[in-house]
Amino acid sequence: MRIRKKTQDPVWKKSKRGFRGYPVLTVGYYGPDDTRATKVAVGLVREENGDAEVLERMFTTGSDARYDLSIRKRVAAHMEEQAAASVAMTHAILGCPHEEGIDYAEGTSCPECPAWDRVNPLASARAESLAEAFMRRLYLADEGDEEADSDDCAGAKEDGDGGPPAG
């Protein structure tokens, strides 16, 4: 029989219960890489489709913020103070602790956190957009070839609607 260790963190317990209504306390962890959190952002969503208001940003230098007892107590105090019905959080680190447009220029990568370069959502979105444009261009080029060489594509036109291959 496996013995499970029960958590003493009331915020984590409440998050495991799932959505129980509004207000929802949001807890996000950020760090210079994906192994250590140095910033915790606590917010509150008061109603459905409402924006999250920032309650507090907490920082730590010596320890991982996810396991820092003083930070966990402050997050729990926010939960009690705001009477949060639900908690949305994960122990995963969401990204760089520095804020784009405040700590470094918008549209660029954080100079202090090179580990997040490979997972920069803006860069990822740009790469996806370029890939879609490339595929559209290939598809349009193939359509131009169909007119020139209709024998090669006769079977493809019979099978489908002439659109890009499903995949």
N, C-alpha and C positions, 0 to 999 in steps of 0.2 A: 504494500500500500504506500502510495506516495503522499507525503505530507506537504501541503501547500502553505506557504508563508503568507499570512494575511497582511495586507498593507495598512499602515497607520495613517496614510494620507487621505483625508476626507475629500479633497478635490478630485483625486484620481478615482476614488470610489464612486463619486457622483458621476464622473464622466463615463464610467463603465456601465451605468444604468441606462444610458441612452437619452434620447430626447424626451423630456417630461413637461415641456411648455416653456413659455417665456417668463422672465428674462433669461437669456443664455449668456453665461460667462465664457469668454474665449481666452485660451491660454496658448501662446505660441513661443517656442524656444528657438533662439538663433545663436549661431556660433561661427568662429572663423573657419571651421571645417565641420565635417559631419560626425565628429567624435566627442566634442565638448561644447556645451551651451554656455555662453557668457552673457546672454540677454534674455529676459522674459518680458513679453508684452502681454498685458492683461487688458481685455476689453469687455464691453457689455453690449449685447443686442437686446433692446427692450421689447421690440415687437417684430412680427413677421415682416419681411422685406425692409426692415430698418437697417440703418448703417450702424456699424460697431463704433461706440465711443471709447476712446482710449482712457482707461482708468489709471494705469501706471506702467512705466517701463523700469525694470530693475536690472542691474548689472552686477556681475561678479568677475573677479580677476583670478582668484586663486583656486576656485573649485568649479565643478560642473553645476550650473544653475538648476538643473533638473533634480539634483539631490541635495542642494543646499537647504538646510533646515530653516534658516531665517527667511529665505525667499518663499518656501512652501507655506510657512506660517502667514506671511503677508498675503499670499494668494488666497489662502483659506479665509483670512479676515475679509477680503473683498467679496468672497462668495457669500459669507454670512451677512455682511453689511448691505449688499445689494439684493439679498433674498433671491439668489439665482435658483431657478427651478431646474435648469440643465447646465451642464458644463461641456464645452467642446474643446478637446485638447488631444494631443498625441505626445508621446515621449520622443518622437523623431525631431531632428533639428530641421527647421524649415528653410534656412538660408543664412546669408550674411547678416551680422548684427548692425552693420552700418546702413544708413538710409540713403537711397538714391535721391539725388537732388539736394541733399542736406550735407552728407559727409563726403560725397563725391559727385561728379557731374552726371546728369541724366543721360541714359543711353550708353554708358560705359560700364566696364566692370570695376568692382571695388579693388583699389590698388593694395589694400591691406589683407584681402582674403582671396588669394589666387586659387584656392581649392574649389571655390564656387564658380569659376570661369566655365568649367565644363558643363555645369547645370544651370547656367544663367537662363531664366525663362524667356527673356527678351531675345537673346541670341538664338535660343531654340525655336521661338516663334518665327524669327527671320529665316532660319534655315528651312523650316517647314514650308513657309511661303515661297521661298525660292525653289524648293523641290516641286511644289504644286505647279508653279509657273513653267518649270522645265518640262514636267509631264504634259501640260497643256500644249506646249510648243511641239513636243514630240508627236502628240496626237494630231495636231493641226497639220504637221508635216506629213504624217501618214495619210491624212485625208487628201492632201494634194497629190500624193503618189497614187491614190486610188483612181483619180481621174486619168492619170497617165498610163496606168497599168491595171485596168479593171479586171483582168482575168485572175490575178493573184488574190483579190479581195472579194470575189464573187461569193464564195462560201461564207465569209464573215457577214456580208450584208444579209444573207438569207437567215442566218442564225439569230441575229439580234436586231437592235434598232439602229445600228451604226454608231453607237456611242462608245466610250472607252471601255476596255475590258473590265469586267467586275473582278474585284480581287481584294 
